[in-house]
């Protein structure tokens, strides 16, 4: 906790009856790129705006580099920020836009020129210094935004859905560009987005928010491999869910009855027989076999309902019984015809205690 | 019978271009004719009876207007009053426009209606009230007094134009300036002001034109030292010299045309007005 560059401590913000941030506590380490990920209305933008000082939290403190900034106005917080709609100054050239933070700080002319030049080099826009924002493409404008945010080496870089106004191909390129620049400068960054692919590709750690609270904080691998809740699993990647109840618990393993299936899975702490649980398995973690094999656990008979060719993968919808459907993705070479009877093996099933 | 009628109507419809041009031409003539009349009269000599054109052309009437009518002084008054009115209106417009354009104020519509009230009630009614107050305050026959009377007409336009301008400001751009380290004052001077400059220019032009053309309010608040062009011209009508009055009227139009030419070159006037709401 001590090396937290950005710290939210029990930050609460209400809008009337709506709690946008509910005792949000989050620590972003020095030099880390942390993504705040969640659906719209989950409170991630509110958290960001509390951090910039654009709105004031009702309760809680916010620290930047160990200093309490909760009561500081925006302009004293030493931030760099990239905006969704770029928010460049339309009446200034690229050069003046990037030089703006330095001009405001009355940096000496020579130093200013050097730093602006360096920032423009960093985003590969040296040739556009005289252009105006309206003469640039979306991607170029956002690179100007990035240069402006970084030019005076702020302690913290904030990125508010910086790629959502760009087209898909450009978005992917910019993703790596931002990652590279941030890594090269070693700057602490908070990235706000609703795009899970972006979050996975960019982040050192991801904080998933839902209804004003943190659902889970972890590396992209952790949140994908070990989602802490059904919400996280649903939000990140594709998932199959099965509802059932615990039959027997045997040491580190337990058997769950989900309709007619008896599924063997790792025991859940605190879950005894009769406990309702949710089973979870990723579509690409299920194997399809043409015939039953003896001695294999979690092997169930199914029928191919729909097979869709996706180029590198095959997407199957399989029924295991009435109202019991699973989605499976396999290598495109593993082909099964529509209507065929197959066997599914679920080697790795995770579970949570069912809510409500 | 019906088919004939329909054909006739279609003929009219297809001839709508001809019709349109005819209407446009008549309309233009309607606008231009009085002005043409004044222009001819201001340079014509011995133009009586049913003559289509003055028999003799002269610039004498202009000389008379300048010498007897004291036009240079009157022009000076008009410009000074105009500049004061523009300055006051613009400052009011910036503050009120900011409030109207960027803040959620309870009863915004009612406040806006009050601001527009001086334009809505008959000018003479309003002018009488203004005159009464100004006599009490000794503001009659001072530049400031006449200018302030004009402000009651100019400021609503300034407020409307600037409120729309402020509404169009991107909140995110201001936020970006804040994140970049600019405090309120620097945000205003480096970002807000340059961005609202077109709106300020438009508001100044509107204010000036209205002050320059204002008649009723001036008539009831002017004195010997603050005669403006419209009032001077009106007084000359009373003296009965149509030619000299016409010359004054033509002189009065020149600055307006100058401003119009300036706007036409720099910006499209319909774009300046296009931002209007509620008028």
Contacts between the chains, C-beta under 8 A, distances in Angstrom:
chain1	res1	chain2	res2	distance
A	52	B	175	7.3
A	52	B	178	7.7
A	52	B	179	5.9
A	53	B	178	7.7
A	54	B	175	5.9
A	54	B	178	7.6
A	73	B	178	7.7
A	73	B	183	7.2
A	74	B	175	7.5
A	74	B	178	4.0
A	74	B	179	6.0
A	75	B	178	5.2
A	75	B	179	7.7
A	75	B	180	7.8
A	75	B	181	5.0
A	75	B	182	5.7
A	75	B	183	4.9
A	75	B	186	8.0
A	76	B	181	7.9
A	77	B	179	7.8
A	78	B	181	7.6
A	79	B	179	5.1
A	80	B	179	7.2
A	81	B	176	6.8
A	81	B	179	4.3
A	83	B	172	5.4
A	83	B	175	7.6
A	83	B	176	6.0
A	84	B	172	7.9
A	85	B	170	7.4
A	85	B	172	5.6
A	87	B	170	6.8
A	87	B	172	4.0
A	87	B	173	5.0
A	87	B	175	6.8
A	87	B	176	4.0
A	88	B	173	7.5
A	88	B	176	7.6
A	89	B	173	6.3
A	89	B	176	7.6
A	89	B	177	7.3
A	89	B	191	6.1
A	90	B	173	7.4
A	90	B	195	7.1
A	91	B	194	4.6
A	91	B	195	5.9
A	100	B	177	7.4
A	100	B	180	5.3
A	100	B	182	7.8
A	100	B	190	7.5
A	101	B	180	4.2
A	101	B	181	5.5
A	103	B	190	7.8
A	104	B	180	6.0
A	104	B	181	4.5
A	104	B	182	4.9
A	104	B	186	5.9
A	104	B	190	7.5
A	105	B	181	5.9
A	148	B	176	7.8
A	148	B	180	6.9
A	149	B	179	7.9
A	152	B	181	7.7
A	158	B	179	7.7
